């Protein structure tokens, strides 16, 4: 799993630009961090009540019954996160104070990127005679300063866009059957192709990072795709 970002492109360009001055080991070090992040942009709004600790929760049954098992798995990630936040499952068959409404989406989008162009340069080494009188012919060799930057070009690229929307509804003090929203969040992944089933755990974690957080807050959360550790936010 991976997320394409500018830092990987920069590392590639640095490796190419430095030419022979950059050893293979250094190039590997520059590029080793690429293709290893899952990054999500999260937008959240909330009016989270202060008395939610210990409150029960349940899940709103989706209107569309397709992919029930997949949907249940995704809801399970949100349920686990709520338990860590001090809430608890409602008894079987009971409706909790907090009701979970979770939806996911998957699609593509065309993006334009500015890509630097580098041109390889060669220099001519003239013939020479060594101390023993042996004559060696001239030859062309790559410039020791490496490739030269000559401009940019616009590259069109199709990227995957995967979204997770989570709403938490509070039935306390609300009209029967009409719970009010106390938390709404949307996490968006945009990058190289990934399976949605692999992305959703990260998107849920991104939504619950610093939960419930500030109202109207936008953040970017990155995870190490191999270890799952939060890299930055």
Secondary structure, DSSP 8 states (H G I E B T S, - for coil): -----HHHHHHHHHHHHHGGGS-HHHHHHHHTTTT-EEEEEEEEEE---TT-TT-EEEE---SS-TTHHHHHHHHHHHHHHHHHTT-EE--TT---SEEEEEEEEEEEEEEEEEEEEEE--EEEE--EE-TTS-EE--EEEE-TT--EEEEEEEEEEEEEEEEEEEEEEE-TTS-TT--EEEEEEEEEEEES---HHHHHHHHHHHHTTTSS--TTEEEEEEEETTT--EEE-
